[in-house]
Amino acid sequence: TTTAAHASESKVIKSQKELTPTKKKLLENMGKSRASAELTRNMLFDQHGVIVSKNLLFRTMRQGRDWAWGATETESLTIFYSEGLKLREQSTKYGVSGKFDALTHNTTGMLLGWYAQHPLEVLNARAYAKDAVFVDTTHKATSYSFKTGPPAVIDCFGHSAPCGMFQVPEEEIDSVAELMRFLELDVLGATCCTDGGHAWPEIARMFRQFHVEDTWHNCENGDKKAAKTIKQDG
């Protein structure tokens, strides 16, 4: 990289006092975006011709990340709720409100799941969910046990259009079906295209939808399915 090639020719900045507001803002924004340290160092050199020490790089990026997402769990949850509640406000651009809610345990207050929709995602769901909904909840997207469901539809241009987000501890029929209803994705007669997880066929049946497994998972799981069929036939 250009950074590695010219590092010996440039002064290494070790103190935040030596950073101009523009350079400091760049590092903070890269931290906010959770960019890699290597990408950030290279971008700083390419744009401003300077090198910063690893300690200063990580410290400044961390400040941007903490400011955006919270330095503690309490701060993070406060930001999470405040930003979510803003979605409920009426959008002057789209003419509808977004959605946000968090489901908690009645006794312990433990977070059991949450869902959110931006105003445009609400319109996407209302316009296109009658045709088909694509959703996958198998991957763990956090350091905790929550599984993430990013449902999408296909718009009039043939492009994938997001229509919300939800997280649940497990891919369980009742809890996932409830969140899909909140997101208005339970349209009668639509096609429900999923990762083929155990809950989805039953959820589609509850919604009176046609259930299909997406091509990627179908190809990945094809050998296992074939092996089971051969074993049963044998």
C-alpha positions as CSV (number, residue, x, y, z in Angstrom):
1,T,0.0,0.0,0.0
2,T,1.0,3.6,-0.3
3,T,1.1,3.9,3.5
4,A,3.6,1.1,3.8
5,A,5.7,2.4,1.0
6,H,6.1,5.9,2.4
7,A,5.8,5.3,6.1
8,S,9.6,5.8,6.6
9,E,9.4,9.1,4.8
10,S,6.6,10.6,6.9
11,K,6.4,11.7,10.5
12,V,4.4,9.4,12.7
13,I,1.8,11.4,14.7
14,K,1.5,10.0,18.2
15,S,-0.5,12.8,20.0
16,Q,-4.1,13.8,19.3
17,K,-3.0,17.4,19.7
18,E,-1.1,17.1,16.4
19,L,-4.2,16.1,14.5
20,T,-6.1,18.8,12.7
21,P,-9.9,18.8,13.2
22,T,-10.3,17.4,9.7
23,K,-8.0,14.5,10.3
24,K,-9.5,13.8,13.7
25,K,-13.0,13.8,12.3
26,L,-11.9,11.4,9.6
27,L,-10.6,8.9,12.2
28,E,-13.7,9.3,14.3
29,N,-16.0,8.7,11.3
30,M,-14.1,5.6,10.3
31,G,-14.5,4.3,13.8
32,K,-18.2,5.1,13.8
33,S,-18.5,3.1,10.5
34,R,-16.5,0.2,12.1
35,A,-13.9,0.4,9.3
36,S,-10.7,-1.6,9.7
37,A,-7.6,0.0,11.1
38,E,-5.6,-0.7,7.9
39,L,-8.2,0.9,5.7
40,T,-8.3,3.9,7.9
41,R,-4.5,4.4,8.0
42,N,-4.3,4.1,4.2
43,M,-7.1,6.5,3.7
44,L,-5.6,9.1,6.1
45,F,-2.3,8.8,4.2
46,D,-3.8,9.0,0.8
47,Q,-5.9,12.1,1.7
48,H,-3.6,14.0,4.0
49,G,-0.1,12.4,3.6
50,V,0.3,11.6,7.3
51,I,0.8,8.5,9.4
52,V,-0.6,8.0,12.9
53,S,0.6,5.6,15.6
54,K,-1.5,2.5,16.2
55,N,-2.4,3.6,19.7
56,L,-3.6,7.0,18.5
57,L,-5.4,5.4,15.6
58,F,-7.3,3.0,17.8
59,R,-8.0,5.6,20.5
60,T,-9.4,8.1,18.1
61,M,-11.5,5.6,16.2
62,R,-12.8,4.3,19.5
63,Q,-14.0,7.8,20.4
64,G,-16.0,8.0,17.2
65,R,-17.5,4.5,17.8
66,D,-18.3,5.2,21.4
67,W,-20.0,8.5,20.5
68,A,-22.1,6.9,17.9
69,W,-23.0,3.6,19.6
70,G,-22.2,4.1,23.3
71,A,-19.2,3.4,25.4
72,T,-21.1,1.2,27.9
73,E,-24.0,-1.2,27.6
74,T,-26.3,1.3,29.3
75,E,-25.3,4.1,26.8
76,S,-25.7,1.7,23.9
77,L,-29.3,0.6,24.9
78,T,-30.2,4.3,25.5
79,I,-29.1,5.2,22.0
80,F,-30.8,2.0,20.6
81,Y,-34.2,3.0,22.1
82,S,-33.9,6.7,21.3
83,E,-33.1,6.1,17.7
84,G,-35.8,3.4,17.5
85,L,-38.5,5.7,18.9
86,K,-37.6,8.3,16.2
87,L,-38.8,5.9,13.6
88,R,-42.3,6.2,14.9
89,E,-42.5,9.8,13.9
90,Q,-44.5,10.8,10.8
91,S,-42.2,11.1,7.8
92,T,-42.9,14.3,5.8
93,K,-41.2,12.7,2.8
94,Y,-43.1,9.4,2.7
95,G,-46.3,10.3,4.5
96,V,-46.2,7.4,6.9
97,S,-44.6,6.6,10.2
98,G,-42.0,4.0,10.7
99,K,-42.2,1.2,13.3
100,F,-40.1,0.2,16.3
101,D,-40.8,-1.9,19.4
102,A,-38.8,-4.0,21.8
103,L,-40.4,-7.1,23.5
104,T,-39.2,-7.7,27.0
105,H,-39.9,-10.2,29.7
106,N,-42.7,-9.3,32.1
107,T,-40.7,-10.1,35.2
108,T,-37.0,-9.7,34.5
109,G,-37.2,-7.0,31.8
110,M,-34.9,-9.0,29.7
111,L,-34.9,-8.2,26.0
112,L,-36.7,-10.9,24.1
113,G,-36.7,-9.4,20.6
114,W,-37.2,-6.2,18.7
115,Y,-38.3,-5.0,15.2
116,A,-38.0,-1.9,13.2
117,Q,-39.1,-0.4,9.9
118,H,-38.1,2.9,8.3
119,P,-41.0,4.7,6.7
120,L,-39.8,3.7,3.2
121,E,-39.5,0.1,4.4
122,V,-43.2,0.3,5.5
123,L,-44.1,1.3,2.0
124,N,-42.0,-1.4,0.5
125,A,-43.8,-4.0,2.6
126,R,-47.2,-2.7,1.7
127,A,-46.5,-2.5,-2.0
128,Y,-44.6,-5.7,-2.7
129,A,-45.1,-8.2,0.2
130,K,-48.2,-9.4,-1.6
131,D,-45.9,-11.0,-4.2
132,A,-43.0,-12.5,-2.2
133,V,-41.0,-12.0,0.9
134,F,-37.4,-13.2,1.3
135,V,-36.0,-13.7,4.9
136,D,-33.2,-15.6,6.6
137,T,-32.8,-15.8,10.4
138,T,-30.0,-18.4,10.7
139,H,-27.0,-16.1,11.3
140,K,-25.9,-14.6,14.6
141,A,-25.1,-11.0,13.9
142,T,-24.2,-10.0,17.5
143,S,-21.9,-11.1,20.3
144,Y,-25.0,-12.4,22.0
145,S,-27.5,-15.1,21.1
146,F,-29.9,-13.1,19.0
147,K,-30.5,-14.2,15.4
148,T,-31.1,-11.4,12.9
149,G,-34.0,-11.4,10.3
150,P,-33.5,-8.9,7.5
151,P,-36.7,-9.4,5.4
152,A,-36.8,-8.0,1.9
153,V,-39.1,-7.9,-1.1
154,I,-38.6,-7.4,-4.9
155,D,-39.6,-4.0,-6.2
156,C,-41.1,-3.1,-9.6
157,F,-37.6,-2.8,-11.1
158,G,-36.6,-6.3,-10.0
159,H,-34.3,-5.0,-7.2
160,S,-34.2,-6.3,-3.7
161,A,-35.9,-3.8,-1.4
162,P,-35.5,-4.0,2.4
163,C,-38.6,-4.0,4.5
164,G,-37.5,-4.0,8.1
165,M,-35.3,-5.8,10.6
166,F,-35.9,-8.0,13.6
167,Q,-33.9,-10.0,16.1
168,V,-35.0,-13.0,18.2
169,P,-33.2,-15.4,20.5
170,E,-34.2,-18.4,18.5
171,E,-35.9,-19.1,15.2
172,E,-39.1,-20.1,17.0
173,I,-42.5,-20.2,15.3
174,D,-44.7,-18.0,17.5
175,S,-42.1,-15.3,18.2
176,V,-41.0,-15.0,14.6
177,A,-44.5,-15.1,13.2
178,E,-45.5,-12.3,15.6
179,L,-42.7,-10.0,14.4
180,M,-43.5,-10.8,10.7
181,R,-47.1,-9.7,11.4
182,F,-45.9,-6.4,13.0
183,L,-43.9,-5.8,9.8
184,E,-47.0,-6.5,7.7
185,L,-45.3,-9.4,5.9
186,D,-48.1,-11.9,6.6
187,V,-50.0,-11.3,3.3
188,L,-52.3,-14.1,2.2
189,G,-51.2,-15.9,-0.9
190,A,-47.7,-14.5,-1.1
191,T,-44.6,-16.6,-1.6
192,C,-42.3,-16.9,1.5
193,C,-38.8,-17.6,0.4
194,T,-36.5,-18.6,3.3
195,D,-33.3,-20.3,4.4
196,G,-35.3,-23.5,5.0
197,G,-35.1,-23.3,8.8
198,H,-37.4,-25.5,10.8
199,A,-39.8,-22.7,11.7
200,W,-40.5,-21.2,8.3
201,P,-42.7,-23.9,6.7
202,E,-45.1,-23.7,9.6
203,I,-45.1,-19.9,9.6
204,A,-45.9,-19.9,5.9
205,R,-48.7,-22.3,6.5
206,M,-50.1,-20.1,9.3
207,F,-50.0,-17.1,6.9
208,R,-51.5,-19.2,4.0
209,Q,-48.4,-18.5,2.0
210,F,-46.4,-20.6,-0.5
211,H,-43.1,-21.6,1.1
212,V,-39.9,-22.2,-0.9
213,E,-36.3,-22.5,0.1
214,D,-33.9,-20.0,-1.5
215,T,-31.5,-21.4,-4.1
216,W,-28.4,-20.8,-2.1
217,H,-29.5,-22.8,0.9
218,N,-31.1,-25.4,-1.4
219,C,-27.8,-26.0,-3.1
220,E,-25.9,-26.0,0.2
221,N,-28.3,-28.4,1.8
222,G,-28.9,-30.5,-1.3
223,D,-26.4,-33.2,-0.4
224,K,-27.8,-33.6,3.1
225,K,-31.3,-33.9,1.8
226,A,-30.3,-36.4,-0.8
227,A,-28.4,-38.5,1.8
228,K,-31.6,-38.6,4.0
229,T,-33.7,-39.6,1.0
230,I,-31.3,-42.4,0.0
231,K,-31.2,-43.6,3.6
232,Q,-35.0,-43.7,3.8
233,D,-35.3,-45.5,0.5
234,G,-32.7,-48.0,1.6
